[in-house]
Amino acid sequence: MKQILVTGGNGQLGSEIKKLAEKYPELKLLFTDLDLDITRQDDVKNWLEEHPVQYIINCAAYTAVDKAENDFDTAMHVNGMAPGILATEAIRHNARLIHISTDYVFDGTSSQPYLESDCVNPRSKYGQSKLKGEQAILEADPSAIIIRTSWLYSSVGNNFVKTIRKYGSERGQLRVVYDQTGGPTYAADLALVLLDIVSLPSPEGGIYHYANEGVISWYDFAQEICRLSNITCHIEPIRTGEYPLPAPRPGYSVFDKSKIKTTFGITIPWWRDSLARCITILNEQK
Protein backbone atom coordinates (compact mmCIF):
# COMPACT_ATOMS: atom_id res chain seq x y z
CA MET A 1 0.00 0.00 0.00
CA LYS A 2 1.35 3.40 -0.98
CA GLN A 3 1.18 6.08 1.69
CA ILE A 4 0.49 9.60 0.41
CA LEU A 5 0.73 12.96 2.17
CA VAL A 6 -1.77 15.54 0.89
CA THR A 7 -1.08 19.06 2.15
CA GLY A 8 -3.84 21.65 2.06
CA GLY A 9 -6.28 18.88 2.83
CA ASN A 10 -9.17 21.23 3.64
CA GLY A 11 -8.93 23.27 0.45
CA GLN A 12 -10.84 22.75 -2.78
CA LEU A 13 -8.48 20.21 -4.29
CA GLY A 14 -7.61 18.47 -1.04
CA SER A 15 -11.30 18.06 -0.23
CA GLU A 16 -11.96 16.49 -3.62
CA ILE A 17 -9.10 14.05 -3.08
CA LYS A 18 -10.69 13.07 0.25
CA LYS A 19 -13.96 12.24 -1.52
CA LEU A 20 -12.11 9.85 -3.85
CA ALA A 21 -10.15 8.02 -1.15
CA GLU A 22 -12.43 4.99 -0.94
CA LYS A 23 -12.06 4.40 -4.69
CA TYR A 24 -8.31 3.85 -4.21
CA PRO A 25 -8.01 1.17 -1.49
CA GLU A 26 -4.37 0.62 -2.47
CA LEU A 27 -3.55 4.17 -1.34
CA LYS A 28 -3.38 5.34 2.26
CA LEU A 29 -4.03 9.09 2.14
CA LEU A 30 -2.80 11.27 5.01
CA PHE A 31 -4.20 14.81 5.03
CA THR A 32 -2.71 17.85 6.71
CA ASP A 33 -3.68 21.50 6.65
CA LEU A 34 -2.78 24.15 9.21
CA ASP A 35 -1.56 21.40 11.54
CA LEU A 36 1.60 21.09 9.42
CA ASP A 37 3.54 24.30 8.74
CA ILE A 38 5.17 23.58 5.39
CA THR A 39 7.19 26.81 5.62
CA ARG A 40 9.22 25.30 8.49
CA GLN A 41 11.70 22.70 7.27
CA ASP A 42 12.13 21.06 10.67
CA ASP A 43 8.37 20.57 10.95
CA VAL A 44 8.21 18.91 7.52
CA LYS A 45 11.28 16.78 8.27
CA ASN A 46 9.88 15.59 11.61
CA TRP A 47 6.46 14.83 10.14
CA LEU A 48 7.96 12.70 7.36
CA GLU A 49 10.16 10.83 9.82
CA GLU A 50 7.05 9.91 11.82
CA HIS A 51 4.92 9.14 8.73
CA PRO A 52 6.98 7.61 5.90
CA VAL A 53 5.29 8.30 2.56
CA GLN A 54 5.96 7.50 -1.07
CA TYR A 55 4.34 10.69 -2.42
CA ILE A 56 3.62 14.23 -1.31
CA ILE A 57 0.79 15.99 -3.16
CA ASN A 58 1.13 19.68 -2.34
CA CYS A 59 -2.29 21.32 -2.57
CA ALA A 60 -1.43 23.97 0.00
CA ALA A 61 -1.10 27.51 -1.32
CA TYR A 62 -1.60 31.18 -0.61
CA THR A 63 -4.41 31.89 -3.08
CA ALA A 64 -5.52 35.43 -2.14
CA VAL A 65 -4.41 36.87 -5.47
CA ASP A 66 -5.21 40.52 -4.73
CA LYS A 67 -4.08 40.41 -1.11
CA ALA A 68 -0.70 39.10 -2.26
CA GLU A 69 0.04 42.49 -3.85
CA ASN A 70 0.47 43.94 -0.34
CA ASP A 71 1.27 40.72 1.54
CA PHE A 72 4.06 39.49 -0.70
CA ASP A 73 6.23 38.12 2.12
CA THR A 74 3.52 35.69 3.24
CA ALA A 75 2.77 34.68 -0.34
CA MET A 76 6.47 34.02 -0.97
CA HIS A 77 6.81 31.94 2.18
CA VAL A 78 3.88 29.69 1.32
CA ASN A 79 4.06 29.64 -2.48
CA GLY A 80 7.75 30.27 -3.08
CA MET A 81 9.78 28.86 -0.21
CA ALA A 82 7.63 25.99 1.11
CA PRO A 83 7.57 24.01 -2.17
CA GLY A 84 11.37 23.94 -2.15
CA ILE A 85 11.31 22.64 1.41
CA LEU A 86 8.86 19.91 0.42
CA ALA A 87 11.02 18.93 -2.56
CA THR A 88 14.18 18.80 -0.45
CA GLU A 89 12.55 16.72 2.27
CA ALA A 90 10.87 14.46 -0.29
CA ILE A 91 14.28 13.53 -1.64
CA ARG A 92 15.67 13.05 1.85
CA HIS A 93 12.83 10.66 2.69
CA ASN A 94 12.71 8.81 -0.65
CA ALA A 95 9.37 10.30 -1.69
CA ARG A 96 8.10 11.92 -4.89
CA LEU A 97 6.60 15.41 -4.90
CA ILE A 98 3.59 16.46 -6.97
CA HIS A 99 2.99 20.20 -6.79
CA ILE A 100 0.05 22.29 -8.02
CA SER A 101 0.91 25.54 -9.79
CA THR A 102 -1.02 28.08 -11.84
CA ASP A 103 -1.62 29.86 -15.14
CA TYR A 104 -0.54 33.08 -13.40
CA VAL A 105 3.11 32.22 -14.12
CA PHE A 106 2.36 33.46 -17.67
CA ASP A 107 1.62 37.06 -18.62
CA GLY A 108 -1.47 36.09 -20.63
CA THR A 109 -0.44 37.90 -23.82
CA SER A 110 -0.21 34.80 -26.02
CA SER A 111 -2.64 34.02 -28.82
CA GLN A 112 -1.79 30.30 -28.82
CA PRO A 113 -2.40 27.74 -26.05
CA TYR A 114 0.51 27.76 -23.62
CA LEU A 115 2.99 24.88 -23.76
CA GLU A 116 4.91 23.81 -20.67
CA SER A 117 8.09 25.02 -22.37
CA ASP A 118 6.81 28.55 -23.12
CA CYS A 119 8.50 31.50 -21.44
CA VAL A 120 7.05 32.49 -18.07
CA ASN A 121 6.47 36.12 -17.16
CA PRO A 122 4.16 36.60 -14.18
CA ARG A 123 2.57 40.04 -13.88
CA SER A 124 1.19 39.72 -10.34
CA LYS A 125 2.87 39.15 -6.99
CA TYR A 126 0.85 35.95 -6.65
CA GLY A 127 2.17 34.72 -10.00
CA GLN A 128 5.71 35.64 -9.01
CA SER A 129 5.41 33.67 -5.78
CA LYS A 130 4.06 30.60 -7.60
CA LEU A 131 6.85 30.76 -10.19
CA LYS A 132 9.43 30.97 -7.40
CA GLY A 133 7.94 27.78 -5.97
CA GLU A 134 8.28 25.99 -9.30
CA GLN A 135 11.90 27.08 -9.58
CA ALA A 136 12.69 26.02 -6.01
CA ILE A 137 11.22 22.57 -6.66
CA LEU A 138 13.09 21.94 -9.90
CA GLU A 139 16.35 23.15 -8.36
CA ALA A 140 15.97 20.69 -5.50
CA ASP A 141 14.46 17.81 -7.47
CA PRO A 142 14.19 17.86 -11.29
CA SER A 143 12.19 14.60 -11.14
CA ALA A 144 9.29 16.25 -9.27
CA ILE A 145 5.93 16.67 -10.98
CA ILE A 146 4.46 20.17 -11.32
CA ILE A 147 0.91 20.53 -12.62
CA ARG A 148 -0.24 24.01 -13.62
CA THR A 149 -3.97 24.53 -13.57
CA SER A 150 -6.38 27.41 -14.17
CA TRP A 151 -9.75 28.74 -12.96
CA LEU A 152 -10.09 26.07 -10.27
CA TYR A 153 -13.53 25.54 -8.76
CA SER A 154 -15.34 22.96 -6.66
CA SER A 155 -18.49 22.33 -4.65
CA VAL A 156 -16.50 23.27 -1.53
CA GLY A 157 -14.61 26.42 -0.58
CA ASN A 158 -14.76 29.84 -2.20
CA ASN A 159 -14.66 30.05 -5.97
CA PHE A 160 -16.16 31.74 -9.02
CA VAL A 161 -18.97 29.21 -9.46
CA LYS A 162 -20.27 29.64 -5.91
CA THR A 163 -19.86 33.42 -6.07
CA ILE A 164 -21.91 33.72 -9.27
CA ARG A 165 -24.63 31.48 -7.85
CA LYS A 166 -24.81 33.54 -4.67
CA TYR A 167 -24.85 37.03 -6.18
CA GLY A 168 -26.78 36.00 -9.27
CA SER A 169 -29.67 34.82 -7.13
CA GLU A 170 -29.45 37.74 -4.67
CA ARG A 171 -29.03 40.64 -7.08
CA GLY A 172 -30.41 39.44 -10.38
CA GLN A 173 -27.82 41.50 -12.25
CA LEU A 174 -24.04 41.10 -12.55
CA ARG A 175 -21.15 42.58 -14.51
CA VAL A 176 -18.55 40.03 -15.68
CA VAL A 177 -15.46 40.50 -17.84
CA TYR A 178 -15.57 39.05 -21.33
CA ASP A 179 -12.02 39.84 -22.49
CA GLN A 180 -10.25 37.27 -20.30
CA THR A 181 -10.32 33.76 -21.75
CA GLY A 182 -9.16 30.44 -20.40
CA GLY A 183 -10.19 26.99 -19.30
CA PRO A 184 -12.01 26.19 -16.04
CA THR A 185 -10.78 23.28 -13.95
CA TYR A 186 -13.18 21.20 -11.87
CA ALA A 187 -11.15 20.19 -8.82
CA ALA A 188 -12.79 16.75 -8.77
CA ASP A 189 -11.39 16.02 -12.24
CA LEU A 190 -7.90 17.11 -11.28
CA ALA A 191 -8.08 15.10 -8.03
CA LEU A 192 -8.81 11.98 -10.06
CA VAL A 193 -5.79 12.62 -12.27
CA LEU A 194 -3.53 13.09 -9.25
CA LEU A 195 -4.55 9.78 -7.70
CA ASP A 196 -4.19 8.02 -11.04
CA ILE A 197 -0.65 9.40 -11.33
CA VAL A 198 0.45 8.23 -7.89
CA SER A 199 -1.02 4.81 -8.68
CA LEU A 200 1.45 4.40 -11.56
CA PRO A 201 4.68 2.43 -11.01
CA SER A 202 7.01 5.31 -11.91
CA PRO A 203 5.35 8.44 -13.33
CA GLU A 204 7.48 10.73 -15.45
CA GLY A 205 8.51 13.97 -13.77
CA GLY A 206 8.34 17.46 -15.23
CA ILE A 207 5.86 20.29 -15.75
CA TYR A 208 2.35 19.56 -17.05
CA HIS A 209 -0.71 21.63 -17.89
CA TYR A 210 -4.22 20.62 -16.87
CA ALA A 211 -7.65 22.23 -17.28
CA ASN A 212 -10.96 20.98 -18.59
CA GLU A 213 -11.36 20.91 -22.36
CA GLY A 214 -12.71 24.00 -24.09
CA VAL A 215 -12.00 27.72 -24.17
CA ILE A 216 -14.37 30.33 -22.71
CA SER A 217 -14.46 33.80 -21.15
CA TRP A 218 -15.47 34.55 -17.57
CA TYR A 219 -18.67 36.02 -19.06
CA ASP A 220 -19.45 32.73 -20.87
CA PHE A 221 -18.71 30.84 -17.67
CA ALA A 222 -21.04 33.01 -15.60
CA GLN A 223 -23.85 32.65 -18.15
CA GLU A 224 -23.62 28.86 -18.05
CA ILE A 225 -23.42 28.77 -14.26
CA CYS A 226 -26.69 30.69 -14.03
CA ARG A 227 -28.36 28.63 -16.75
CA LEU A 228 -27.47 25.29 -15.14
CA SER A 229 -28.46 26.65 -11.72
CA ASN A 230 -31.85 27.89 -13.01
CA ILE A 231 -30.98 31.39 -11.84
CA THR A 232 -32.56 34.30 -13.69
CA CYS A 233 -29.88 36.95 -13.85
CA HIS A 234 -28.93 39.62 -16.36
CA ILE A 235 -25.16 39.45 -16.91
CA GLU A 236 -23.55 42.47 -18.52
CA PRO A 237 -20.28 41.81 -20.40
CA ILE A 238 -17.57 44.31 -19.49
CA ARG A 239 -13.90 44.85 -20.25
CA THR A 240 -11.20 44.21 -17.67
CA GLY A 241 -10.54 47.93 -17.29
CA GLU A 242 -14.13 48.46 -16.12
CA TYR A 243 -13.54 46.21 -13.11
CA PRO A 244 -10.10 47.18 -11.75
CA LEU A 245 -8.47 44.89 -9.21
CA PRO A 246 -5.15 45.21 -7.33
CA ALA A 247 -3.54 42.23 -9.12
CA PRO A 248 -3.41 42.07 -12.92
CA ARG A 249 -5.08 38.98 -14.41
CA PRO A 250 -3.78 37.05 -17.44
CA GLY A 251 -5.89 38.00 -20.45
CA TYR A 252 -5.32 34.59 -22.03
CA SER A 253 -5.03 31.47 -19.88
CA VAL A 254 -5.49 28.64 -22.35
CA PHE A 255 -3.29 25.58 -21.91
CA ASP A 256 -2.04 23.07 -24.44
CA LYS A 257 -2.73 19.83 -22.55
CA SER A 258 -1.21 17.36 -25.03
CA LYS A 259 1.69 16.47 -22.76
CA ILE A 260 -0.34 15.35 -19.73
CA LYS A 261 -2.83 13.46 -21.92
CA THR A 262 -0.10 11.62 -23.82
CA THR A 263 2.23 10.94 -20.88
CA PHE A 264 -0.40 9.58 -18.51
CA GLY A 265 -2.99 8.35 -21.01
CA ILE A 266 -5.82 10.43 -19.59
CA THR A 267 -9.00 11.80 -21.15
CA ILE A 268 -10.00 15.29 -20.01
CA PRO A 269 -13.73 16.09 -19.63
CA TRP A 270 -15.34 19.03 -21.41
CA TRP A 271 -15.77 22.06 -19.15
CA ARG A 272 -19.56 22.22 -19.52
CA ASP A 273 -20.01 18.56 -18.53
CA SER A 274 -17.86 19.03 -15.45
CA LEU A 275 -19.64 22.22 -14.48
CA ALA A 276 -22.99 20.43 -14.72
CA ARG A 277 -21.72 17.72 -12.36
CA CYS A 278 -20.53 20.30 -9.85
CA ILE A 279 -23.79 22.27 -9.93
CA THR A 280 -25.81 19.09 -9.44
CA ILE A 281 -23.87 18.56 -6.20
CA LEU A 282 -24.37 22.18 -5.15
CA ASN A 283 -28.11 21.94 -5.80
CA GLU A 284 -28.30 18.82 -3.65
CA GLN A 285 -26.56 20.64 -0.79
CA LYS A 286 -29.41 23.15 -0.42
N, C-alpha and C positions, 0 to 999 in steps of 0.2 A: 504494500500500500504506500503510495506516495503521500508525503505530508507537505502541505502548502500553506505558507503564510500569506494572508491577504490583508494588507494595510488599508486604512480608510474604509473599514468594514461597514460603517454606518452610512456611507455616502451612496450616491445613486448607483454607481457601478458595483461597489461592494455589496450593497443590498440585493442586487440582481444575482450576483454570484451565490449569495446565501440561498436564494430561492431554488437554485439549480443543484444544490449540494446532494440531494437524495438521488439525483439521476446519475451521479458519478460515485458509486459505492467504493470504487478503487482509490478514491482520493480522500484524504483526511484534511479538511479545510480548517485552518485556525485563523480567526478574525481578530484584528486589533483595530483600535481607533485612537482616541486620546489617551488610552492606557499605555501606549508605547510611543515615546517621543523619538521619532525617526531623525530628528535634528541632532540628537546626542549619540555619538558613536558608541560610547560605553553601554548605553541602554540597549542599543541594537545588538551589540556583541553579546551582552549577558543574556538577552532574550533568546538568541539563536543557540547559545550554549545549553540553555535549559530546554529548548524545543527544536531539535534538529529537523530541518526541512530540506526538501529537494528543490523547491521553487519559492520565490518571493514574487507575488503579484502586487506591485505598488499602485494602489488606487488613491492613495492619500495625496492631496494637493491643496494649495491655496488658490481658490477659484474666484475670489472677489476681484474681478477684472478691473473695475473702476477704482476700488479702494487701493489696489496695488500701486496706483500712480503716486499716492502719498504715503504708502506703507511698504515701500520697496524692500526694506531690510527684512521684514517678516516674510514677504513673498520669496525673496532670495534664499532665506534659510530653509523654507519648506520645499520650494520648487527647484532651487538651484543647488543647494548644498546637500540636503538629505538624500537625493537620489545617488549621489556619489558615495555617501556613507553606506547605503544599502548595497551598492555594487561591490564596494570593497569588502564588506562583511559577507556578502554572498560568496565571493571567491574564497575567503578565509574559511568558510564553513561548507565548502563544496556544494553550493546551491546555485541555481540559475535565477537571474533577475528578469522579470517582465515588467516594463514601466509604461505608464500611459502618458502620452504627451498630447500636443494640440496643434491645430491649424494656425494658431497665433504666432508660430515661429516664422511664418511667411508674411510678406508685406501685403499680399492680396492684390497685387497689380498685374498678375498674369492673366492671359486670355486662354491658356491651355491648362487642363488638369495637372495639378502638381505631382511630380514624381518624387520619390524619396531622395533622389540625388540632386534635386534642384536647389539652388542657392537659397539659404535662409536669410531673412532680414526683418526681424520682429520690430514693429512700430510702437508697441505698448510695453510698459514695465512688466506686465504679466507675461507677455510673450518672451521678453528678454530673460525673465527668471526661468521659464520652461526650457528655453534653449540652453541656458547654463546647465540645467539638470541633465539634458541629453549629452552635452559635452563632457560633463563630469562622469557620467556612466560609461561612455565609450572610452574615455581615458583610463578608467579603472578596469574595465572589462569589455573588450570589443565583441565578445560572444553574447553579450546581453541582448535582449529583445526589447525594442522600443516601438510602441504602436501609437501613432498620431491619430487622433480622432477629432471630429468637429460636431458642433451643435448637439451636444449630448443631452438627452432627456430620458425620463423614466416616470413610472407611476409613483415614485417616492421622491422626497426632497424638493428643492426649489428649481424650477426650470421653465423654459419658454412655454411649453405646452400647458402646464398648470397655471401659469400667469395669464395666458390668453383666455383660458376657460373661466378663470375667476373674474377678470375685469370685463371680459366680453359679456358675461351674464349679468354683472352688476351695473355696467354703464351703458351697454347697448351700442357703443360707438368707440372705436379705437383708431389710432394712427400708427401705421407700421411701415418700416422702410422697405422699399422695393428694389433698391439699387445695390443691395448686398446679396450675393448668391453663394450657395454652397450645398452641402449634403447633410441632412439630419442624421443622427446616430441614436438608435434606440438602445439604451444600455443593456437590455436583456439580450439583444443580438450579439453585442460585443462580449458580454459575459460568457455566452455559449462558446464563442471563438476562443476565448482565453482558456477555458477548461478543456477544450479540444486540443489546444496547443500543448498544455502541460501533460496531457494524456499520451502524447507521442513519445517514442523512444528517445529521440535526440533532435528536437526542433532546431532549425537553422536560425542563428542569431542575425541581428541587423535591425534596420529601421523599416517599418511597414506603415502603410496608410489604410485606415478603415473608416468607412461611413456607409450608410445604407445607399442602395443604388438610386440614381436619379439626381437631377439638379433643379433647385428651386430658389426662390427668394424668401426672405422672412415674411413678406406680404402673402405669397402663395401658401406658405406654411400656416400662417394665421387663419387664412380663409378655410383651409381644409380642416384645421382643428375645430373651428366653429361649426362647419358643416357636419363633421362626424359626431360632434357633441350635441347636435340639434340646438345650437345656440343662435338666436337671431341677433346679429350684430352687424352694423355698418362699419366696414374697415376701409379707412382712407389710405391710399398709397402715398408715401412721402419719401423725399430724398434724405440721405444721411444727414446732410447739413441742417435739416429742419428739426432734427432731434439730437442736439449735441450732447455728447457724453465725455467724461474726463479721459477715458482711454480710447484711442482710435481703433476701429474694427477693420479687419481685412475685408476689402470689397469683394474679393473672389476667393472662396474657400472650397474649391472643388478638388478632390483627390483623384489621382489615377490609382486604382486599387488592384491592378493586374498582379503585382508582386505577391501580395498576401493571398490572393485567390489561387495563384499558380503554386506557390511554395507549400501551402497547407491544404490545398485541394478543397477550399470552402466555396459555398455559394452564398452570396449576399442578398438578403431580401430587399425588395423595392420599398422605398421610404413610405409610401402611402399604405402599404399592407402592414408595415410595422407600426405606423401611427394608429391604424385602426385597432390593432391588438392592444396597444397601450390604453387607448381611450375606452375600450370595452372594460378593461380592468378598473379604470378610474370611475366609470359609470357604476360599476358594481360596488364600489367603496362608499357610495352615497348612503 
